[in-house]
Amino acid sequence: MDTTHKMEVINYSAEPLNKVFGWLPHDLEAERVIFFPDACPGKSPLPTGTVVFTKQENWRKFAISDCGCGMLLCEANLTREEFQREKWDRIYYDIQANKNKLGDLGSGNHFLDALESYTDDKLYFLIHTGSRNESKLVDDLVDQPKKFDTKFYDVCKWAKDNRFAIFKILEKYFGRLNLILDKNHNHFEHADDGVIIRKGAVKVTPGEQTVVPSNMNGDVVLISATEEVERTYHSLCHGTGRVMSRSEAKEFAATFDYDELRRRIYIPEMIANDNIKTDAPFCYRDLDSCLALIDNLIIIDKRFSVFAYLGQM
Ligand SMILES: Nc1nc2c(ncn2[C@@H]2O[C@H](COP(=O)(O)O)[C@@H](O)[C@H]2O)c(=O)[nH]1
């Protein structure tokens, strides 16, 4: 870390400041860094759940990895009772057939959930996926600003098209869907005299809605941003974040009750317990304690629970 560079830090996470600070790249020179409740280290240069405002010339190396990844929330013109497991199985095979092309959900933390609301009887879906291998196309361009920015926008467009390709597959089985929102949480934005990098964080203006999921067996909330998001470069978190690494999760998985999980949510049998062990519910933080940390930034509009899952395809 360049100790001569003064960096303002806002910590909305429950983690101690010295811990989250230690997750930042040693050569980052930021004016301001915001850690959200989902802050956690990952494979990318910046930790997940982070917003950075920097004037550093070579900032692009910090913006790479799963560029354009985001979440799409939509509503069916059907009731929850009209959901059919057979259709969910067929969606699994349709998505699997799209490996390495549009409509590829991918593995890791990416998922497709069927949701039910606590306040109405409608059927909802949440799609979380990104740019798959396309994202790597920007990695070698970090020292070529124009090419990097152009390719980055292309990759974000691909990631959005990817979510909409899955949306189309859902429509094939569940009829016309109404889009509620589609938000990219891995991107950059040129600002007046610097750049804002959002890693695992969405852009929101006051009054705008976004979605915060927690885990495959946890609740999801649709929230609106308050005026206070002016303080966070118009940003909010995109999840609750991991509490343990994938290797730690493998140890926990040995005693986890997958039968109980499968009784609570429908997971097609093609997805083995072993496949979901590093993304199982115990890997993630609790939703309500995360929301409490940002209660001045949000209004909760709607709450859902997950009742069917697809992932690790
Ligand atoms: N509803 C679900 N939420 C999930 C699932 N797996 C993870 N999560 C939450 O989403 C974010 C995704 O974050 P990312 O950093 O992996 O992009 C994560 O923070 C969890 O809170 C799931 O299967 N269903």
The ligand as an ORCA input file, in Angstrom:
! r2SCAN-3c Opt
* xyz 0 1
  N     -30.982    -16.202     -3.966
  C     -29.707    -16.663     -4.037
  N     -28.689    -15.865     -3.609
  C     -27.448    -16.348     -3.712
  C     -27.161    -17.641     -4.189
  N     -25.802    -17.830     -4.166
  C     -25.284    -16.671     -3.706
  N     -26.262    -15.778     -3.436
  C     -26.139    -14.376     -3.024
  O     -25.863    -13.647     -4.205
  C     -24.685    -12.887     -4.089
  C     -23.884    -13.126     -5.338
  O     -22.673    -12.543     -5.155
  P     -21.357    -12.854     -6.004
  O     -20.306    -12.110     -5.309
  O     -21.180    -14.286     -5.910
  O     -21.636    -12.295     -7.345
  C     -23.951    -13.413     -2.853
  O     -23.389    -12.342     -2.133
  C     -25.010    -14.114     -2.043
  O     -25.472    -13.325     -0.989
  C     -28.256    -18.454     -4.635
  O     -28.094    -19.601     -5.102
  N     -29.498    -17.910     -4.552
*
